[in-house]
C-alpha cells in the first residue's frame, strides 16, 4: 500500500507542478530585457523607414524620367505638326501653280 500511495502522490505532485508553470505572458521581465527588445524594435522600424524612403526615391526618379520622356515626345510631336503645316502650305502653292499651268495648256490646246 505504501508504493501505491507513493505513485499517487508523485502523480499528483507532477500534475501540480505542470499546472503551476507560468505562461510566457506571466513571466517577469527585467528592465534590461525590456530595453533590449525595445532597441531591437526601434532598429527594425528605422531600417524599414530607410527602405521605404529609398523605395519612394526610386519611384520618384522613375517618374521624373518618364515625365522628361513625355516632354521630349511632346516637343517632337509639335515639331512634326509644324513641318506638316509648312508642307501643306507649300503644297497649296504647288497645286495652284499646276492648276494655272493646266488651265493655260487647256486654253492653248482647245481654242474656242
DSSP file (Angstrom, degrees, kcal/mol; ACC not computed):
  #  RESIDUE AA STRUCTURE BP1 BP2  ACC     N-H-->O    O-->H-N    N-H-->O    O-->H-N    TCO  KAPPA ALPHA  PHI   PSI    X-CA   Y-CA   Z-CA
    1    1 A X     >        0   0    0      0, 0.0     4,-2.2     0, 0.0     5,-0.1   0.000 360.0 360.0 360.0 -28.7    0.0    0.0    0.0
    2    2 A X  H  >  +     0   0    0      2,-0.2     4,-2.1     1,-0.2     5,-0.1   0.874 360.0  49.6 -65.4 -38.8    2.9    2.3    0.6
    3    3 A X  H  > S+     0   0    0      2,-0.2     4,-2.5     1,-0.2    -1,-0.2   0.900 110.0  50.5 -68.4 -40.1    4.1    2.0   -3.0
    4    4 A X  H  > S+     0   0    0      1,-0.2     4,-2.5     2,-0.2     5,-0.2   0.917 110.3  49.5 -64.5 -42.2    0.6    2.8   -4.3
    5    5 A X  H  X S+     0   0    0     -4,-2.2     4,-2.8     1,-0.2    -1,-0.2   0.912 110.6  50.9 -60.5 -42.0    0.4    5.8   -2.1
    6    6 A X  H  X S+     0   0    0     -4,-2.1     4,-2.6     2,-0.2    -2,-0.2   0.899 110.3  49.2 -63.1 -41.8    3.8    7.0   -3.4
    7    7 A X  H  X S+     0   0    0     -4,-2.5     4,-2.5     2,-0.2    -2,-0.2   0.923 113.3  46.2 -63.3 -44.9    2.7    6.5   -7.0
    8    8 A X  H  X S+     0   0    0     -4,-2.5     4,-2.4     1,-0.2    -2,-0.2   0.918 113.5  49.1 -64.6 -42.8   -0.5    8.5   -6.4
    9    9 A X  H  X S+     0   0    0     -4,-2.8     4,-2.5    -5,-0.2    -2,-0.2   0.909 112.0  48.4 -64.2 -42.0    1.4   11.2   -4.5
   10   10 A X  H  X S+     0   0    0     -4,-2.6     4,-2.8     2,-0.2     5,-0.2   0.908 111.5  50.2 -63.6 -42.8    4.1   11.5   -7.3
   11   11 A X  H  X S+     0   0    0     -4,-2.5     4,-2.4     1,-0.2    -2,-0.2   0.923 112.5  47.0 -61.3 -44.2    1.4   11.7  -10.0
   12   12 A X  H  X S+     0   0    0     -4,-2.4     4,-2.3     2,-0.2    -2,-0.2   0.904 112.9  49.0 -64.1 -42.1   -0.4   14.4   -8.1
   13   13 A X  H  X S+     0   0    0     -4,-2.5     4,-2.6     2,-0.2    -2,-0.2   0.908 111.8  48.4 -66.4 -43.0    2.8   16.4   -7.5
   14   14 A X  H  X S+     0   0    0     -4,-2.8     4,-2.5     2,-0.2     5,-0.2   0.921 112.9  48.5 -63.4 -43.5    3.8   16.1  -11.2
   15   15 A X  H  X S+     0   0    0     -4,-2.4     4,-2.1    -5,-0.2    -2,-0.2   0.903 112.2  49.0 -63.0 -40.4    0.4   17.3  -12.2
   16   16 A X  H  X S+     0   0    0     -4,-2.3     4,-1.1     2,-0.2    -2,-0.2   0.903 112.2  48.1 -66.5 -41.2    0.5   20.2   -9.7
   17   17 A X  H  X S+     0   0    0     -4,-2.6     4,-0.6     1,-0.2    -2,-0.2   0.903 111.7  49.7 -66.1 -40.3    4.0   21.2  -10.9
   18   18 A X  H >< S+     0   0    0     -4,-2.5     3,-0.7     1,-0.2    -2,-0.2   0.881 112.3  46.7 -67.9 -37.0    2.9   21.1  -14.6
   19   19 A X  H 3< S+     0   0    0     -4,-2.1    -1,-0.2     1,-0.2    -2,-0.2   0.700 106.8  60.3 -77.3 -17.1   -0.2   23.2  -14.0
   20   20 A X  H 3< S+     0   0    0     -4,-1.1    -1,-0.2    -5,-0.2    -2,-0.2   0.572  77.1 112.5 -85.8  -9.7    1.8   25.6  -11.9
   21   21 A X    <<  -     0   0    0     -3,-0.7     2,-0.2    -4,-0.6    -3,-0.0  -0.394  68.2-125.1 -65.6 141.2    4.1   26.5  -14.8
   22   22 A X        -     0   0    0      1,-0.1     2,-0.1    -2,-0.1    -1,-0.1  -0.571  15.5-119.0 -90.7 149.9    3.6   30.1  -15.9
   23   23 A X    >>  -     0   0    0     -2,-0.2     3,-1.7     1,-0.1     4,-0.6  -0.377  33.6-102.9 -79.2 165.4    2.8   31.1  -19.4
   24   24 A X  G >4 S+     0   0    0      1,-0.3     3,-0.6     2,-0.2    -1,-0.1   0.820 121.9  55.1 -63.3 -30.7    5.2   33.4  -21.3
   25   25 A X  G 34 S+     0   0    0      1,-0.2    -1,-0.3     3,-0.0    -3,-0.0   0.583 107.6  51.4 -78.6  -6.7    2.9   36.4  -20.7
   26   26 A X  G <4 S+     0   0    0     -3,-1.7    -1,-0.2     2,-0.1    -2,-0.2   0.501  85.1 105.6-103.2  -6.7    3.1   35.8  -17.0
   27   27 A X  S << S-     0   0    0     -3,-0.6     2,-0.1    -4,-0.6    -3,-0.0  -0.488  76.2-112.9 -75.9 142.5    6.8   35.6  -16.6
   28   28 A X        -     0   0    0     -2,-0.2     2,-0.4     1,-0.0    -1,-0.1  -0.473  29.9-153.2 -73.7 147.3    8.6   38.5  -15.1
   29   29 A X        -     0   0    0     -2,-0.1     2,-0.1     4,-0.0    -1,-0.0  -0.956  10.1-128.5-123.4 139.1   10.9   40.5  -17.3
   30   30 A X     >  -     0   0    0     -2,-0.4     4,-2.1     1,-0.1     5,-0.1  -0.452  24.6-116.1 -81.1 161.0   13.9   42.5  -16.3
   31   31 A X  H  > S+     0   0    0      1,-0.2     4,-2.6     2,-0.2     5,-0.2   0.875 116.2  55.5 -64.7 -36.6   14.3   46.1  -17.4
   32   32 A X  H  > S+     0   0    0      2,-0.2     4,-2.2     1,-0.2    -1,-0.2   0.907 107.4  49.0 -62.4 -42.0   17.4   45.3  -19.4
   33   33 A X  H  > S+     0   0    0      2,-0.2     4,-2.1     1,-0.2    -1,-0.2   0.905 111.4  50.2 -63.4 -40.5   15.5   42.6  -21.3
   34   34 A X  H  X S+     0   0    0     -4,-2.1     4,-2.5     1,-0.2    -2,-0.2   0.915 110.6  48.7 -64.4 -43.4   12.7   45.1  -22.0
   35   35 A X  H  X S+     0   0    0     -4,-2.6     4,-2.9     2,-0.2    -1,-0.2   0.861 108.9  54.3 -65.3 -35.6   15.2   47.7  -23.2
   36   36 A X  H  X S+     0   0    0     -4,-2.2     4,-2.3     2,-0.2    -1,-0.2   0.931 110.8  45.0 -63.4 -44.8   16.8   45.2  -25.5
   37   37 A X  H  X S+     0   0    0     -4,-2.1     4,-2.5     2,-0.2    -2,-0.2   0.918 113.8  50.3 -64.4 -42.7   13.5   44.3  -27.1
   38   38 A X  H  X S+     0   0    0     -4,-2.5     4,-2.6     1,-0.2    -2,-0.2   0.928 111.3  47.9 -61.2 -45.5   12.7   48.0  -27.4
   39   39 A X  H  X S+     0   0    0     -4,-2.9     4,-2.3     1,-0.2    -1,-0.2   0.887 111.5  50.7 -63.7 -38.7   16.0   48.8  -29.0
   40   40 A X  H  X S+     0   0    0     -4,-2.3     4,-2.3    -5,-0.2    -1,-0.2   0.918 111.5  47.6 -64.9 -42.7   15.6   45.9  -31.5
   41   41 A X  H  X S+     0   0    0     -4,-2.5     4,-2.5     2,-0.2    -2,-0.2   0.907 111.4  50.7 -64.7 -41.4   12.2   47.0  -32.4
   42   42 A X  H  X S+     0   0    0     -4,-2.6     4,-2.6     2,-0.2    -2,-0.2   0.910 110.4  50.0 -61.5 -41.8   13.4   50.6  -32.9
   43   43 A X  H  X S+     0   0    0     -4,-2.3     4,-2.3     2,-0.2    -2,-0.2   0.914 110.9  49.0 -63.0 -43.8   16.2   49.4  -35.1
   44   44 A X  H  X S+     0   0    0     -4,-2.3     4,-2.4     2,-0.2    -2,-0.2   0.909 111.9  48.8 -62.7 -42.2   13.8   47.3  -37.2
   45   45 A X  H  X S+     0   0    0     -4,-2.5     4,-2.3     2,-0.2    -2,-0.2   0.912 110.7  50.3 -64.6 -42.3   11.5   50.3  -37.6
   46   46 A X  H  X S+     0   0    0     -4,-2.6     4,-2.3     2,-0.2    -2,-0.2   0.902 110.6  50.1 -63.2 -40.6   14.4   52.6  -38.6
   47   47 A X  H  X S+     0   0    0     -4,-2.3     4,-2.5     1,-0.2    -2,-0.2   0.920 110.5  49.1 -62.8 -44.4   15.5   50.0  -41.2
   48   48 A X  H  X S+     0   0    0     -4,-2.4     4,-2.5     1,-0.2    -2,-0.2   0.890 109.7  52.4 -63.5 -38.7   12.0   49.8  -42.6
   49   49 A X  H  X S+     0   0    0     -4,-2.3     4,-2.8     2,-0.2    -1,-0.2   0.931 110.4  47.5 -62.2 -44.9   11.8   53.6  -42.8
   50   50 A X  H  X S+     0   0    0     -4,-2.3     4,-2.5     2,-0.2     5,-0.2   0.915 112.6  48.8 -63.4 -42.5   15.1   53.8  -44.7
   51   51 A X  H  X S+     0   0    0     -4,-2.5     4,-2.1     2,-0.2    -1,-0.2   0.902 112.6  48.8 -63.0 -40.5   14.0   51.0  -47.1
   52   52 A X  H  X S+     0   0    0     -4,-2.5     4,-2.6     2,-0.2    -2,-0.2   0.919 111.2  49.4 -66.0 -43.3   10.7   52.8  -47.7
   53   53 A X  H  X S+     0   0    0     -4,-2.8     4,-2.5     1,-0.2    -2,-0.2   0.910 111.8  48.2 -62.8 -42.0   12.3   56.1  -48.3
   54   54 A X  H  X S+     0   0    0     -4,-2.5     4,-2.1     2,-0.2    -1,-0.2   0.880 111.1  51.5 -67.2 -35.8   14.8   54.6  -50.8
   55   55 A X  H  X S+     0   0    0     -4,-2.1     4,-2.2    -5,-0.2    -2,-0.2   0.918 111.1  47.4 -64.2 -42.7   11.9   52.8  -52.5
   56   56 A X  H  X S+     0   0    0     -4,-2.6     4,-2.7     1,-0.2    -2,-0.2   0.885 110.6  51.6 -65.8 -38.2   10.0   56.1  -52.8
   57   57 A X  H  X S+     0   0    0     -4,-2.5     4,-2.3     2,-0.2    -1,-0.2   0.879 108.9  51.5 -67.7 -34.9   13.0   57.9  -54.1
   58   58 A X  H  X S+     0   0    0     -4,-2.1     4,-2.1     2,-0.2    -2,-0.2   0.924 111.8  46.6 -63.6 -43.6   13.5   55.2  -56.7
   59   59 A X  H  X S+     0   0    0     -4,-2.2     4,-2.4     2,-0.2    -2,-0.2   0.912 111.5  51.2 -64.6 -42.1    9.8   55.6  -57.8
   60   60 A X  H  X S+     0   0    0     -4,-2.7     4,-2.4     1,-0.2    -1,-0.2   0.896 109.3  51.0 -62.4 -40.1   10.2   59.4  -57.8
   61   61 A X  H  X S+     0   0    0     -4,-2.3     4,-2.1     2,-0.2    -1,-0.2   0.909 110.8  48.2 -63.4 -42.2   13.3   59.1  -60.0
   62   62 A X  H  X S+     0   0    0     -4,-2.1     4,-2.4     2,-0.2    -2,-0.2   0.891 110.8  51.1 -66.4 -38.5   11.4   56.8  -62.5
   63   63 A X  H  X S+     0   0    0     -4,-2.4     4,-2.5     2,-0.2    -2,-0.2   0.912 109.6  50.2 -64.8 -41.7    8.5   59.3  -62.6
   64   64 A X  H  X S+     0   0    0     -4,-2.4     4,-2.3     2,-0.2    -2,-0.2   0.899 110.4  50.2 -62.8 -39.8   10.9   62.1  -63.3
   65   65 A X  H  X S+     0   0    0     -4,-2.1     4,-2.1     2,-0.2    -2,-0.2   0.908 111.7  47.8 -64.3 -41.7   12.4   60.1  -66.1
   66   66 A X  H  X S+     0   0    0     -4,-2.4     4,-2.5     2,-0.2    -2,-0.2   0.892 110.3  52.2 -66.1 -39.1    9.0   59.3  -67.6
   67   67 A X  H  X S+     0   0    0     -4,-2.5     4,-2.3     2,-0.2    -2,-0.2   0.912 109.5  49.4 -62.5 -42.8    8.0   63.0  -67.3
   68   68 A X  H  X S+     0   0    0     -4,-2.3     4,-2.2     1,-0.2    -1,-0.2   0.897 111.0  50.2 -63.0 -40.0   11.1   64.0  -69.2
   69   69 A X  H  X S+     0   0    0     -4,-2.1     4,-2.4     2,-0.2    -2,-0.2   0.901 109.7  50.3 -65.8 -40.8   10.4   61.4  -71.9
   70   70 A X  H  X S+     0   0    0     -4,-2.5     4,-2.4     2,-0.2    -2,-0.2   0.913 110.7  49.5 -63.6 -42.0    6.8   62.6  -72.3
   71   71 A X  H  X S+     0   0    0     -4,-2.3     4,-2.2     2,-0.2    -2,-0.2   0.899 110.4  50.9 -63.6 -39.5    8.0   66.2  -72.6
   72   72 A X  H  X S+     0   0    0     -4,-2.2     4,-2.1     1,-0.2    -2,-0.2   0.913 110.8  48.2 -62.9 -43.0   10.5   65.1  -75.2
   73   73 A X  H  X S+     0   0    0     -4,-2.4     4,-2.4     1,-0.2    -2,-0.2   0.884 109.5  53.4 -66.2 -37.4    7.8   63.3  -77.2
   74   74 A X  H  X S+     0   0    0     -4,-2.4     4,-2.5     2,-0.2    -2,-0.2   0.912 108.3  50.0 -61.8 -42.4    5.6   66.4  -76.9
   75   75 A X  H  X S+     0   0    0     -4,-2.2     4,-2.2     1,-0.2    -2,-0.2   0.910 110.9  49.4 -62.9 -41.9    8.3   68.5  -78.4
   76   76 A X  H  X S+     0   0    0     -4,-2.1     4,-2.4     2,-0.2    -2,-0.2   0.895 110.5  50.6 -64.4 -39.6    8.8   66.0  -81.3
   77   77 A X  H  X S+     0   0    0     -4,-2.4     4,-2.4     2,-0.2    -2,-0.2   0.919 110.3  49.0 -65.1 -43.3    5.0   66.0  -82.0
   78   78 A X  H  X S+     0   0    0     -4,-2.5     4,-2.2     1,-0.2    -1,-0.2   0.897 111.0  50.7 -63.6 -39.2    4.9   69.8  -82.1
   79   79 A X  H  X S+     0   0    0     -4,-2.2     4,-2.4     1,-0.2    -2,-0.2   0.923 110.5  49.1 -62.9 -43.8    7.9   69.8  -84.5
   80   80 A X  H  X S+     0   0    0     -4,-2.4     4,-2.4     1,-0.2    -2,-0.2   0.892 110.3  51.1 -64.3 -38.9    6.2   67.3  -86.7
   81   81 A X  H  X S+     0   0    0     -4,-2.4     4,-2.5     2,-0.2    -1,-0.2   0.898 109.9  50.0 -64.7 -39.7    2.9   69.3  -86.7
   82   82 A X  H  X S+     0   0    0     -4,-2.2     4,-2.4     2,-0.2    -2,-0.2   0.929 111.9  47.5 -63.7 -44.8    4.9   72.4  -87.7
   83   83 A X  H  X S+     0   0    0     -4,-2.4     4,-2.5     1,-0.2    -2,-0.2   0.893 111.0  52.3 -62.3 -39.3    6.6   70.6  -90.5
   84   84 A X  H  X S+     0   0    0     -4,-2.4     4,-2.4     2,-0.2    -2,-0.2   0.924 109.9  47.8 -62.9 -45.1    3.3   69.2  -91.7
   85   85 A X  H  X S+     0   0    0     -4,-2.5     4,-2.3     2,-0.2    -2,-0.2   0.905 112.0  50.0 -63.8 -41.4    1.7   72.7  -91.8
   86   86 A X  H  X S+     0   0    0     -4,-2.4     4,-2.3     1,-0.2    -2,-0.2   0.920 111.9  47.7 -62.3 -43.1    4.7   74.1  -93.7
   87   87 A X  H  X S+     0   0    0     -4,-2.5     4,-2.6     1,-0.2    -2,-0.2   0.888 109.5  53.5 -65.6 -37.5    4.5   71.2  -96.2
   88   88 A X  H  X S+     0   0    0     -4,-2.4     4,-1.7     2,-0.2    -1,-0.2   0.910 108.9  49.2 -63.1 -41.8    0.7   71.8  -96.5
   89   89 A X  H  X S+     0   0    0     -4,-2.3     4,-1.7     2,-0.2    -2,-0.2   0.916 111.9  48.5 -63.3 -42.8    1.3   75.5  -97.3
   90   90 A X  H  X S+     0   0    0     -4,-2.3     4,-2.5     1,-0.2    -2,-0.2   0.906 108.3  54.6 -62.3 -40.7    3.9   74.6  -99.9
   91   91 A X  H  X S+     0   0    0     -4,-2.6     4,-2.8     1,-0.2    -1,-0.2   0.856 103.9  55.2 -63.3 -33.7    1.6   72.0 -101.5
   92   92 A X  H  X S+     0   0    0     -4,-1.7     4,-2.6     2,-0.2    -1,-0.2   0.926 109.4  46.6 -64.1 -43.5   -1.1   74.7 -101.9
   93   93 A X  H  X S+     0   0    0     -4,-1.7     4,-2.4     2,-0.2    -2,-0.2   0.917 114.7  46.7 -64.4 -42.4    1.3   76.9 -103.9
   94   94 A X  H  X S+     0   0    0     -4,-2.5     4,-2.8     2,-0.2     5,-0.2   0.920 112.6  49.7 -65.8 -42.4    2.4   74.0 -106.0
   95   95 A X  H  X S+     0   0    0     -4,-2.8     4,-2.5     2,-0.2    -2,-0.2   0.905 110.7  50.3 -63.4 -41.0   -1.2   72.9 -106.6
   96   96 A X  H  X S+     0   0    0     -4,-2.6     4,-2.6     2,-0.2    -1,-0.2   0.913 111.3  49.6 -61.5 -41.8   -2.1   76.5 -107.6
   97   97 A X  H  X S+     0   0    0     -4,-2.4     4,-2.4     1,-0.2    -2,-0.2   0.929 112.4  46.4 -62.9 -45.4    0.8   76.5 -110.0
   98   98 A X  H  X S+     0   0    0     -4,-2.8     4,-2.6     2,-0.2    -1,-0.2   0.883 112.1  51.9 -64.3 -37.4   -0.2   73.2 -111.5
   99   99 A X  H  X S+     0   0    0     -4,-2.5     4,-2.4    -5,-0.2    -2,-0.2   0.936 111.9  44.7 -65.3 -46.2   -3.8   74.3 -111.8
  100  100 A X  H  X S+     0   0    0     -4,-2.6     4,-2.1     2,-0.2    -2,-0.2   0.894 114.4  50.0 -66.8 -37.5   -2.8   77.6 -113.6
  101  101 A X  H  X S+     0   0    0     -4,-2.4     4,-2.4     2,-0.2    -2,-0.2   0.908 111.1  49.2 -64.1 -41.8   -0.4   75.7 -115.9
  102  102 A X  H  X S+     0   0    0     -4,-2.6     4,-2.5     1,-0.2    -2,-0.2   0.899 109.5  52.1 -65.0 -40.2   -3.1   73.1 -116.7
  103  103 A X  H  X S+     0   0    0     -4,-2.4     4,-2.1     2,-0.2    -2,-0.2   0.915 110.7  47.8 -62.0 -42.6   -5.6   75.9 -117.4
  104  104 A X  H  X S+     0   0    0     -4,-2.1     4,-2.4     2,-0.2    -2,-0.2   0.913 111.5  50.1 -63.7 -43.0   -3.1   77.6 -119.8
  105  105 A X  H  X S+     0   0    0     -4,-2.4     4,-2.6     1,-0.2     5,-0.2   0.918 110.4  49.7 -63.7 -41.1   -2.4   74.3 -121.6
  106  106 A X  H  X S+     0   0    0     -4,-2.5     4,-2.4     1,-0.2    -1,-0.2   0.888 110.1  51.1 -64.0 -38.2   -6.1   73.6 -122.0
  107  107 A X  H  < S+     0   0    0     -4,-2.1    -1,-0.2     2,-0.2    -2,-0.2   0.892 113.2  45.5 -65.1 -39.3   -6.6   77.1 -123.5
  108  108 A X  H  < S+     0   0    0     -4,-2.4     3,-0.4     1,-0.2    -2,-0.2   0.888 118.2  41.9 -71.4 -38.5   -3.8   76.5 -125.9
  109  109 A X  H  < S+     0   0    0     -4,-2.6     2,-0.5     1,-0.3    -2,-0.2   0.821 121.6  39.5 -79.1 -30.8   -4.9   73.1 -126.9
  110  110 A X  S  < S+     0   0    0     -4,-2.4     2,-0.4    -5,-0.2    -1,-0.3  -0.622  71.9 179.2-119.5  71.6   -8.6   73.9 -127.1
  111  111 A X              0   0    0     -2,-0.5    -3,-0.1    -3,-0.4    -4,-0.1  -0.592 360.0 360.0 -72.7 132.6   -9.1   77.3 -128.6
  112  112 A X              0   0    0     -2,-0.4    -1,-0.2    -5,-0.1    -5,-0.0   0.417 360.0 360.0 -94.0 360.0  -12.7   78.0 -128.9
